[in-house]
């Protein structure tokens, strides 16, 4: 056959159709009949419950048609299938969450989108506001948002009827949507998305408030270490002068030529009594515990921690594998003390299993009582270590 014959291929209208049917029969493909399109839409709707991205659904539909050996219809028709699958997914999502959406709950969710004069914004915008530092005011602000979600009963919402990907996708889209965009959404999309946003906000703010406290503790400890180094530099000269004095006294004590009854007089001749007395008093401030972990400088920041620690401990719920975890017992002791109407000392029977060697010199006061300042700081420091190690975790936290 002449190559020029290709230019006349298809001149007869039925040629292409006949050849297409022969190719389909040879490859085992069939046309996309209405029943096949309905089955594809249903199947794609189930996939849309996991992920709602249109381009991803379109790719899934094309792959499904190829596996089922169905001739792919036109792109316009496939776009309609994807749109129908997405609408089915929204309707199914609403249906699965119906037990969480009685009329009163829908009214409450709608109220989150309206302007609140006391806040100067909508409650939803307020919930999405992020902390900008680990300052006590920012931690308290985050705790306020967390308590709002806890009081609203968000922890009791069961979203397990939806796939985790669906909840995550709804929360991501909702987190970026404005209140005005929410108000324009149909109810089958608005309410499930608001539930997912609030559910996500509970986990998010829990993670953030734990992280902020961790950063605050570490920053304060770093400042304490730097203050200790500065103290060591400024006290170096005083330490050297004191060593010179005690070296002179040591030589007198070790000199066998000096009569025992004359030691005191010879010593004061070498070092005047007033100078020695001042040196002894100064030494009290120079002596450091061993090991030296700047605990006393850390303790100077106790008042700043007290600004947020009581509500922080009262709001969060801590769990551990060991039900008698010493850190949890210490936390419960501090909660009890904070809940008392009047200031109370740390009870004598309080667990001291959390106290490590660096903290031991500070945990007891002069009269033998347990120092509340250092007991609380030690508890917070050990709690920080346990959280980072995973020995203790926080309810509603994903970290």
MOJO-V545611 format. One line per field, one symbol per residue. phi: phi as a letter, one per 30 degrees, with the letter a starting at -180 (. if undefined). psi: psi as a letter, one per 30 degrees, with the letter a starting at -180 (. if undefined). burial: # if it has 16 or more other ideal C-beta (glycine too) atoms within 10 Angstrom, else .. Layout:
phi=???
psi=???
burial=???
This chain:
phi=.deddddcdidddddddddddddedddidbdddedddddddddddddddcacddddddddddddddddhcddddddddddddddddddddddddddceecbdedddddddddccdcedciaddddddddcdcacdedddddddddddeddddieeddccddcdedddddedddddcddedddddddddcddeddddddddddddddddddddddddddddddddddddddddddcddddddddddddddddddddddddedcedddddddbeeddddddddddedcdcdbdcchddddddcedddddbdeddddddccbbdddceedddddddddddddddbebdddddddcdddcedcedcdcdedjddddeddddddddddedddddidbbceiccc
psi=kkfffffgkgekffeeeeeeeeeeeefglllileeeeeeeeeeeeeeffekgkeeeeeeeeeeeeeeghkkkaleeeeeeeeeeeeeeeeeeeeefgefghleeeeeeeeffflkjeffglleeeeffkkkflgleeeeeeeeeeeeeeeffgeffkjgfflleeeeeeeeeeeffkleeeeffklefeeeeeeeeeeeeeeeeeeeeeeeeeeeeeeeeeeeeeeeeeeeeefgeeeeeeeeeefeeeeeeefjffkkefgeeeeefeejkeeeeeeeeeeeeffkkljljgheeeeffgeeeefffeefeeeekkkllejfhkeeeeeeeeeeeeefkflkklkkfgkkgffjleffefffklegflkkeefeeeeeeeeeeeeeefgfklkkgkf.
burial=............................#..#...##..##..##.###..#....##.##..##....#..#....#..##.#######.###.##..##...#...#..##........#######..#..###.##.###.##.###.#.#..#.#..#...##.###..##.#.#..#..#..###################.#######.##..##..#..##..#..........#..#...#..#.............##...#....#..#.............#######.##..#..######..#.#......####.##.##..##.......#...###.##..##.###......###############.##....###.##..
